Amino acid sequence: MEVCKKWGREYIHPHTGVLQGSVLSPILYSHYINSLPTLLRTVEAQVLPSRGLKFNNLFINSLLYADDVALLDTWDTIPLLLKACEDHSINLGYRWNPTKCIYMSMTDPPPNQPPQLYGINLQRATKFTYLGVPFTPDGCINTNELIDRNTTAAVSVMNIMASIGVRARCLGKLLSTRLYRQFIRPKMEYGLAIAKLNRDDYNTLQETQNTCLRKIYGTKANHSMAIIHHLANLKFMVDRVTTLQAKFIFRSYHMPDDALFPTLSPHVRQTKGLCSWTSVIRKNKV
């Protein structure tokens, strides 16, 4: 790392990495990791000249969001991609944590080539959470776990905030409702815009919102929640999810051309994913 001072330039060599929560940490990490996707595509091209994961003339075998990295490939190339990640970290002076890395597959790895980083075997998992969204081994969103995680988090935060006065008798109905809308409901909404929900899921979400509103307004379980929703100016969760999905659909038409979703859109239109995407658009009432 080179630091410019008023009398010249000087190189410093940090030994402990960037600080967690520092403003510079995401920027510095982006510079470090920026060359990794190109390296991974190059490594795979040398082994498999004709590959299948091609979207808009771009081969995709990894997804990166900050320090969350996911490798996507077959057992023929996964060991090579892991070795490339290992070499990349050694060359640039950072290190992956093998104990926090997992792999998920419908098939067993080759017995002579277990997935490793720095000689440490990676742990196999039956589910995988990427950017806070749980996935099943076949690559689908685990809706049941997503709903359970979101509702549990929302109720936990509501209990904490209620204990410090977020209820009608302390902070008042208006302020408490605003705090719920800004800090608690987003916990319950995370990932719902891209999830396929059924009636039971909507009922679970609505019951969680009812529980939170009862804590705020001090009402009993047998009281009508329609009046509370009207007073709080809050939508029922089935309408709220419809709004979130409508916003996601709208944003999908205005994303940059090099964003991930526009890059994958031509592939979606040529596969069975078109039916799912068309169904999402057609069923949305907004």
N, C-alpha and C positions, 0 to 999 in steps of 0.2 A: 504494500500500500504506500502510495506516494503522497506526502503532505507538503503543500506549498506554504512557505512562510515569507515574510517580507524581505528577508535577506537571501532567500534561495529555496531550494527544494531538498527534502530529506525523506529517505525511505524508513518506514517503521514496520516492524514485524510483530503483529499481534499474536499472542500465544493462547488466548482464551476464547477467541472468536468474537462475534458481535454480541451486544447485550440484548437480552430478551426485552421487547417492548421499546427499544430505541427507534427513533424516527429514521435513522440511517439503515437499520437492519434490513428492511425489505428491499431497499435500493441496492445495497451491497450484495445481498443474496441473489438478486435478479442478474447482476453482472456476472456472478460466479456461475450461475446455473444456465445462463442463456445459450451456451454452446452445447449443452448436453443433448437436447433433442436432435440436433444435426448430427452429432456423433452417433447416436443410437440408430438413426436412419442409415447412416453410412455403413455401420457395422453389419446391419441386416442386409443391405444391398450387396455386400461382398459375399454373403453366404447364399442368399436366395434372390437371384436376379429377377425372378417373376414372382412377386408377392401379391397377396389378395387384399390386404388392408389399404386400399387406395381410394382417396376421396379428392375429387377435383385436381387430379394429377399430383396429389401430395400423399405420401405414405405416412400413415399415423401408427406408431407402435408405442406411444407414451402420451400421458396426459399430465400436465404440470400446473399446479396452482400454488404459488409461493413454495413452501417446502413440502407440499403434499404431491408425491410423484407416484404415478401408476403405470406399470409396464403391461402392454397388451400384446401377446404373441403366443406361439406354440412352444412345446418343449424342445423343438429343434433349435430355437434361437434364444430362448429365455436365459440359459446359462451364459451365452455370449453378451447379452444385454446387461446382465448383472455384472459381468467382468468389466464391461465398458464403464458402467457407473462407478465401480470400484477404482478403476484406473483414473477416471476423471476426477474423483475426489482426492486421490493421492497427488496427482499433478498440480491441482489448484490449492491443496493444503486444507481441505475440510474432510469431514468423515461422516458417513452414514451410521446410524445406530441399528445394528442387526436385530437387537431385541425388540425394536419397535416396528420392524418390517415383517410382513406376513405374505403368504401366497395363497391363492384360492384357485382351485381347478376341479373340473368334473372328472379328470383322469389322474392317475398317479404319475409322478415324475419318473424319469428313467432311474433305475437303481444305482447306476454308475455316475449319474450327474445330478445329485440333489441340489436344489437352489441354495446358493451360499453367497455371503458377503464377508470378505476378509477371512475366509475359511470357517465361518460360523454358519451352521445350517439355519435356514429360515423356518419359522413355525407355520404350519398349515392351519388354515381357519375355514370354518364352514360358512362364515358370513364376513362381509367386508364393509367398512364404513369409509366413504370418501367424501370429504367436505361436509361431514355431518349427516350424510344420507346413507342408510344401510342398504347393502346389495346382497342378493342371493348368489350362490355359485354359478347360476346360469346367466348372470348379468342383469337381472331385473331388480327393480326397487322393492325392498322388503317393506311393504306398506304397513303390515301389522306392527312390526318393530318400530317403524317411523312414528306411527300414531301413538304407540305406547310410550316411546321416549319423549315425544313432544308434550303429551298431556301430563306425564309425570313431572317434567321440568316446569311446566306452567303452574301446576298446583303447588310444587315446592316453593317457587318464587312467590306465589300469592300468599302462602303461609308465612313466609319470612316478612313480607311487606305488611301483612296484616298485623303482625306482632309489633311493628314499629309505628303503627298508626294509620295505615292506608285502609281506612274504612269510614263509613258515613259519620260516626260519632266523633271522630278525631279530626281528620283532614277535610271532611265534608264529602258529599256525594260527587260533586263536579270534579274536584281535583283528584279524588281517588279513582274515578272512572277514567280520567285522562292518563293517570299513571298506569292503569291496567291496559289501556289501548297502546301506550307507547312502550312499555317494558314487559308486560306479561303475555299479552296476546301474540306478539311476534314469536315467542318461544313455541307456541302451539302451531303457528302457521308455517314454520320452516319446512321447505321441501314440498308443501302441499300443491304448489302450482304445477309440478311435473309428476305428481303421483295420481294413480288411478284408484279412486275411492269408491267404496260401496256404501250401502245404507247403514250398516253397522259402524263403519268408520265415521260417518257423519253424526250418528247418534252419540258416539264416544266423544267426539269433539264438542258437540253441543252440551253434553252433560258436564264436561270439564268447564266450559264457559259459564254454565249455570252455577256450578260450585263456586267459582271465583266471584261472580256477581252477588251470590248470596252472602259471601263473607264481607263484601263491601257494603251492601245495603242492609244486612242483618235480617233478611227474610227467611221464612221457614221453607222446608222442602215442598210443602203442598201449595204454596203460593204461585200464582201465574207468573211465568217469566216473560211473557209477551209485554206486560206493562213495564217491567224492569228494562227490557231492551229498548222500549220506546223512550223511557226517561233518560237512559244512558246514550241514546242515539247510536246504538250498536246493531249491526246486522246479525242475523242468525248465521251459524257457521256454514251451512250449505250455501247461503248467498255470498258469504265472505270468500269461500273457496272458489266459487264461480268468478268473482271479481279478480282474485289473484291469478287464476288461469287466463282470464281475458287480458290482463296486463301482460302476462308472459307471451301470449299469442301476438299482441300488438308490438311488443319489443322485438319479436322474432323477425318482423318485416322491416325493421329499422336498424339492425345491427350492422357493423362494418363488414365488408366482404370477406376479410381475413379472420373473422371470429369463428369459433368452433362450430356453432350451429349452422350458419350459412355454408360452411365448408362441407358439412355432412348432409345438407338438405338434398342435393342431387342423388345421393345414395339412398336416402330415405324414400324418395319418390320412385325409385326403381325396385324397391323391396316391399315386403309386407308391412314395413313401418309406415308406408303411405296410408294404409287403412286406419292405423291407430291415430296418426296425426290428423287425418281428415275427420275422424270421429271426434277427436278433442275439439276441433274447430266447430263442427256441426252441432255438437251437443251444448256448446256454450251459449247461453241465452243473452249475454251482453253484446 
